[in-house]
């Protein structure tokens, strides 16, 4: 995901005006042009802290993610953005909750470290949304309604200047049932491909990052059970990576926590792709292991609507260089400089007989995940 997108985003002129957007918006524009479920959320927005005592609900967090997806590479521009209500409702019969979500986004305050006019350390507090318009219901039906919004100037400045980004999956974002899991998913996606793919902070920083109110889960055992363990189980099921954490103690007290994010291997990544395409009903049971999460024998896949060429992609028996163009391109973009045929041999060995029945979008996603995990395990040549 990361490297291929970066190549697309950086294909313009070497010199760019000072006022031009940073890397995050260039990647967002490239992903928007490609279509599909992947989109880029600027790292500056992922890492923004909640003001003490405030946080976003799960539904409002999802709406913000959809706003970022819809705005794409234009999110930094001083102009309104628009989205259909039907794209927000996700099967609900009415639009009454959309008003509540918009109002929540308006009143929630975020904070970043900044400098005052005197050059002193300061805290900047701001909202992400400056204004919004919601069409009233009319005779055309709920599906015909739209919302329109504008980001605040502070939010637009952060978005414009951001050089880091998290590549998120729309279906995964909409699949999370915990706002803490969704926030940790964004943090992991932001750090996954860095040299140090981890996050470390004390309890105050953890609460600020995840939006955990200071008066809930005051006992760490509670926080571990109600927040961390539940978030991990959802991320391990729906994300393209896994999360682990280490507790740093002083005596018997947990004072800091360190999260580590690691890309999944090919079979696990394939299971994730299949899971997010399945109906949410039964997902909790599958996560708990009370029902099967992966079929014993993979079947021929029915690709989602896509160009014919993409839907028929299969993995070649010989050199990958002579297979479909997209496969060697992914190998070069995500393989960290390793010989792509070497990675392909390792992929064949790991997938075994399942590979002959894998095709289309799921093959592309599985191969991408394997290339990333190959580099994560071996480093760069």
Beta strands, then each sheet from edge to edge (+ up, - down):
strand 1: 38-42
strand 2: 49-50
strand 3: 81-84
strand 4: 110-115
strand 5: 121-126
strand 6: 129-134
strand 7: 146-151
strand 8: 165-169
strand 9: 198-202
strand 10: 241-250
strand 11: 253-263
sheet 1: 1+ 8-
sheet 2: 2+ 4- 5+
sheet 3: 3+ 7- 6+
sheet 4: 9+ 11- 10+
end
